[in-house]
């Protein structure tokens, strides 16, 4: 093998080794606080006028990406770190907070945080 190829491979291997790993895990949640005959709309973007891409029923499991956003203040925050479910829900249930979810069809969408209990 030529020395230039060996150097290139060594640099590539070193670069790969120093890249931090990205977490691909989702935070589990359960649909809550809706009427038994109602559904939680999952929307394309965080907002009540955005297109509905899915609907979840009371008690159904739902996957959260961990990202939530207050659409009035435009402040984003994460709920996938430490802390109890009650602490996370206290942040999620505030007015105008939407949380990003992954639907069963593997599509990213948004739901009002107040209707999801994080596990």
MIDOSE-1310 file (N, C-alpha, C; in nm, 2 decimals, decimal comma, always signed):
residues 119
xxxx	+0,08/-0,12/+0,00/+0,00/+0,00/+0,00/+0,09/+0,12/+0,00; +0,05/+0,22/-0,08/+0,13/+0,34/-0,09/+0,13/+0,42/+0,04; +0,24/+0,49/+0,08/+0,24/+0,57/+0,20/+0,13/+0,67/+0,21; +0,09/+0,73/+0,10/-0,01/+0,84/+0,10/-0,15/+0,78/+0,13
xxxx	-0,18/+0,66/+0,09/-0,30/+0,59/+0,12/-0,31/+0,56/+0,26; -0,19/+0,51/+0,32/-0,19/+0,47/+0,46/-0,21/+0,60/+0,55; -0,16/+0,71/+0,51/-0,18/+0,83/+0,58/-0,32/+0,87/+0,58; -0,38/+0,87/+0,46/-0,52/+0,90/+0,44/-0,61/+0,81/+0,53
xxxx	-0,59/+0,68/+0,53/-0,67/+0,59/+0,61/-0,65/+0,62/+0,76; -0,53/+0,65/+0,80/-0,50/+0,68/+0,94/-0,58/+0,81/+0,98; -0,57/+0,91/+0,90/-0,65/+1,03/+0,93/-0,80/+1,01/+0,93; -0,85/+0,93/+0,84/-0,99/+0,90/+0,84/-1,03/+0,82/+0,97
xxxx	-0,95/+0,73/+1,01/-0,98/+0,65/+1,13/-0,97/+0,74/+1,25; -0,88/+0,83/+1,26/-0,87/+0,92/+1,37/-0,99/+1,01/+1,38; -1,03/+1,06/+1,26/-1,15/+1,15/+1,25/-1,27/+1,08/+1,30; -1,30/+0,96/+1,26/-1,41/+0,88/+1,30/-1,41/+0,86/+1,45
xxxx	-1,30/+0,83/+1,51/-1,29/+0,80/+1,65/-1,32/+0,92/+1,73; -1,30/+1,04/+1,68/-1,32/+1,16/+1,76/-1,45/+1,23/+1,75; -1,54/+1,17/+1,66/-1,67/+1,23/+1,64/-1,76/+1,18/+1,75; -1,83/+1,26/+1,83/-1,91/+1,22/+1,94/-2,03/+1,14/+1,89
xxxx	-2,07/+1,04/+1,96/-2,19/+0,96/+1,92/-2,32/+1,03/+1,94; -2,41/+1,02/+1,85/-2,54/+1,08/+1,86/-2,64/+0,98/+1,92; -2,72/+1,02/+2,01/-2,82/+0,93/+2,06/-2,94/+0,91/+1,97; -2,98/+0,79/+1,95/-3,10/+0,77/+1,86/-3,22/+0,72/+1,94
xxxx	-3,21/+0,72/+2,07/-3,31/+0,67/+2,15/-3,42/+0,78/+2,17; -3,55/+0,73/+2,18/-3,66/+0,81/+2,20/-3,71/+0,80/+2,34; -3,78/+0,90/+2,39/-3,84/+0,90/+2,52/-3,98/+0,85/+2,51; -4,01/+0,75/+2,59/-4,15/+0,70/+2,58/-4,25/+0,79/+2,65
xxxx	-4,37/+0,79/+2,60/-4,47/+0,87/+2,66/-4,61/+0,80/+2,64; -4,71/+0,85/+2,71/-4,84/+0,80/+2,70/-4,94/+0,91/+2,68; -5,03/+0,90/+2,58/-5,13/+1,00/+2,56/-5,22/+1,01/+2,69; -5,24/+1,13/+2,74/-5,32/+1,15/+2,86/-5,40/+1,28/+2,85
xxxx	-5,49/+1,30/+2,94/-5,56/+1,43/+2,96/-5,65/+1,46/+2,84; -5,70/+1,36/+2,77/-5,80/+1,39/+2,66/-5,92/+1,31/+2,69; -6,03/+1,35/+2,64/-6,16/+1,28/+2,66/-6,15/+1,14/+2,59; -6,21/+1,04/+2,65/-6,20/+0,90/+2,60/-6,25/+0,89/+2,45
xxxx	-6,34/+0,98/+2,41/-6,39/+0,97/+2,27/-6,32/+1,07/+2,18; -6,20/+1,13/+2,22/-6,13/+1,23/+2,15/-5,99/+1,17/+2,11; -5,92/+1,24/+2,03/-5,79/+1,20/+1,99/-5,69/+1,31/+2,00; -5,56/+1,28/+2,02/-5,45/+1,37/+2,02/-5,40/+1,39/+1,88
xxxx	-5,42/+1,51/+1,82/-5,37/+1,53/+1,68/-5,22/+1,55/+1,68; -5,16/+1,48/+1,59/-5,01/+1,50/+1,57/-5,01/+1,58/+1,44; -4,94/+1,70/+1,45/-4,93/+1,79/+1,34/-4,79/+1,80/+1,28; -4,79/+1,84/+1,16/-4,66/+1,85/+1,08/-4,57/+1,95/+1,15
xxxx	-4,62/+2,06/+1,20/-4,54/+2,17/+1,26/-4,61/+2,20/+1,39; -4,54/+2,27/+1,49/-4,60/+2,30/+1,62/-4,69/+2,42/+1,60; -4,82/+2,39/+1,59/-4,92/+2,50/+1,58/-5,06/+2,44/+1,55; -5,16/+2,50/+1,60/-5,30/+2,44/+1,59/-5,35/+2,44/+1,45
xxxx	-5,29/+2,52/+1,36/-5,34/+2,53/+1,22/-5,26/+2,44/+1,13; -5,16/+2,37/+1,18/-5,07/+2,29/+1,09/-5,15/+2,16/+1,05; -5,10/+2,10/+0,94/-5,17/+1,98/+0,89/-5,16/+1,87/+0,99; -5,27/+1,79/+1,01/-5,27/+1,68/+1,10/-5,22/+1,56/+1,02
xxxx	-5,12/+1,49/+1,08/-5,05/+1,38/+1,01/-5,09/+1,25/+1,08; -5,14/+1,25/+1,20/-5,18/+1,13/+1,27/-5,26/+1,17/+1,39; -5,33/+1,07/+1,45/-5,41/+1,09/+1,57/-5,38/+0,97/+1,66; -5,36/+1,00/+1,79/-5,34/+0,90/+1,89/-5,46/+0,91/+1,99
xxxx	-5,50/+0,79/+2,04/-5,61/+0,78/+2,14/-5,56/+0,78/+2,28; -5,65/+0,81/+2,37/-5,62/+0,81/+2,52/-5,55/+0,68/+2,56; -5,44/+0,69/+2,63/-5,37/+0,57/+2,68/-5,27/+0,51/+2,58; -5,27/+0,55/+2,46/-5,18/+0,50/+2,36/-5,03/+0,54/+2,39
xxxx	-4,93/+0,45/+2,36/-4,79/+0,49/+2,38/-4,75/+0,58/+2,26; -4,66/+0,67/+2,29/-4,61/+0,76/+2,19/-4,47/+0,78/+2,21; -4,39/+0,80/+2,10/-4,25/+0,82/+2,11/-4,21/+0,97/+2,10; -4,14/+1,02/+2,20/-4,10/+1,16/+2,20/-3,95/+1,17/+2,16
xxxx	-3,92/+1,27/+2,08/-3,78/+1,29/+2,04/-3,70/+1,35/+2,15; -3,77/+1,41/+2,25/-3,71/+1,48/+2,36/-3,70/+1,63/+2,34; -3,74/+1,68/+2,23/-3,74/+1,82/+2,20/-3,88/+1,88/+2,21; -3,89/+1,99/+2,29/-4,01/+2,06/+2,31/-3,99/+2,21/+2,28
xxxx	-4,09/+2,28/+2,25/-4,08/+2,42/+2,22/-4,20/+2,50/+2,26; -4,18/+2,62/+2,32/-4,28/+2,71/+2,34/-4,30/+2,80/+2,22; -4,41/+2,79/+2,15/-4,43/+2,85/+2,02/-4,45/+3,00/+2,03; -4,48/+3,05/+2,15/-4,49/+3,20/+2,17/-4,36/+3,26/+2,20
xxxx	-4,28/+3,21/+2,29/-4,15/+3,27/+2,32/-4,04/+3,22/+2,23; -4,07/+3,11/+2,15/-3,97/+3,05/+2,06/-3,85/+2,99/+2,14; -3,88/+2,94/+2,26/-3,77/+2,88/+2,34/-3,79/+2,73/+2,33; -3,68/+2,66/+2,29/-3,68/+2,52/+2,28/-3,61/+2,46/+2,41
xxxx	-3,65/+2,34/+2,45/-3,58/+2,28/+2,56/-3,59/+2,13/+2,54; -3,52/+2,05/+2,62/-3,51/+1,91/+2,60/-3,57/+1,84/+2,73; -3,64/+1,73/+2,71/-3,69/+1,66/+2,83/-3,64/+1,52/+2,83; -3,54/+1,49/+2,75/-3,49/+1,35/+2,75/-3,37/+1,32/+2,84
xxxx	-3,34/+1,42/+2,92/-3,23/+1,40/+3,02/-3,28/+1,35/+3,15; -3,21/+1,38/+3,26/-3,25/+1,33/+3,39/-3,38/+1,40/+3,44; -3,43/+1,36/+3,55/-3,55/+1,42/+3,60/-3,66/+1,32/+3,60; -3,75/+1,34/+3,70/-3,87/+1,25/+3,71/-3,97/+1,28/+3,60
xxxx	-4,06/+1,19/+3,58/-4,17/+1,21/+3,48/-4,25/+1,33/+3,52; -4,28/+1,35/+3,65/-4,36/+1,46/+3,70/-4,29/+1,59/+3,67; -4,15/+1,60/+3,69/-4,08/+1,72/+3,66/-4,08/+1,75/+3,51; -4,07/+1,65/+3,42/-4,08/+1,67/+3,28/-4,22/+1,72/+3,24
xxxx	-4,32/+1,65/+3,29/-4,46/+1,69/+3,26/-4,49/+1,84/+3,30; -4,43/+1,88/+3,41/-4,45/+2,02/+3,46/-4,40/+2,12/+3,36; -4,29/+2,08/+3,29/-4,24/+2,17/+3,18/-4,32/+2,16/+3,05; -4,36/+2,04/+3,02/-4,44/+2,01/+2,90/-4,58/+2,07/+2,90
xxxx	-4,64/+2,07/+3,02/-4,78/+2,11/+3,02/-4,81/+2,26/+3,02; -4,70/+2,34/+3,02/-4,72/+2,48/+3,02/-4,79/+2,53/+2,89; -4,85/+2,64/+2,90/-4,92/+2,69/+2,78/-4,83/+2,71/+2,66; -4,88/+2,67/+2,54/-4,81/+2,69/+2,42/-4,69/+2,60/+2,39
xxxx	-4,67/+2,50/+2,47/-4,56/+2,41/+2,46/-4,60/+2,29/+2,37; -4,52/+2,27/+2,27/-4,54/+2,15/+2,18/-4,42/+2,07/+2,18; -4,44/+1,94/+2,17/-4,32/+1,84/+2,18/-4,32/+1,76/+2,05; -4,20/+1,74/+2,01/-4,18/+1,66/+1,88/-4,19/+1,51/+1,91
xxxx	-4,27/+1,45/+1,82/-4,29/+1,30/+1,84/-4,25/+1,23/+1,71; -4,24/+1,10/+1,72/-4,22/+1,01/+1,60/-4,34/+0,92/+1,60; -4,41/+0,93/+1,49/-4,54/+0,85/+1,47/-4,50/+0,70/+1,45; -4,60/+0,62/+1,45/-4,58/+0,48/+1,42/-4,53/+0,46/+1,28
xxxx	-4,56/+0,55/+1,19/-4,52/+0,54/+1,05/-4,38/+0,61/+1,03; -4,31/+0,63/+1,14/-4,18/+0,69/+1,14/-4,17/+0,83/+1,08; -4,28/+0,91/+1,10/-4,28/+1,05/+1,05/-4,27/+1,14/+1,18; -4,19/+1,24/+1,17/-4,17/+1,34/+1,27/-4,29/+1,43/+1,27
xxxx	-4,35/+1,46/+1,39/-4,46/+1,56/+1,40/-4,45/+1,62/+1,54; -4,56/+1,70/+1,57/-4,56/+1,78/+1,69/-4,70/+1,76/+1,76; -4,70/+1,76/+1,89/-4,82/+1,74/+1,97/-4,81/+1,84/+2,09; -4,92/+1,88/+2,14/-4,93/+1,96/+2,26/-4,87/+1,88/+2,38
xxxx	-4,77/+1,94/+2,45/-4,71/+1,87/+2,56/-4,80/+1,83/+2,67; -4,91/+1,91/+2,69/-5,00/+1,89/+2,80/-5,07/+1,76/+2,79; -5,08/+1,70/+2,67/-5,15/+1,58/+2,65/-5,06/+1,45/+2,64; -4,94/+1,46/+2,68/-4,85/+1,35/+2,68/-4,78/+1,34/+2,82
xxx	-4,79/+1,22/+2,88/-4,72/+1,19/+3,01/-4,59/+1,12/+2,97; -4,48/+1,18/+3,00/-4,35/+1,12/+2,97/-4,31/+1,01/+3,07; -4,25/+0,91/+3,02/-4,21/+0,79/+3,11/-4,08/+0,82/+3,17
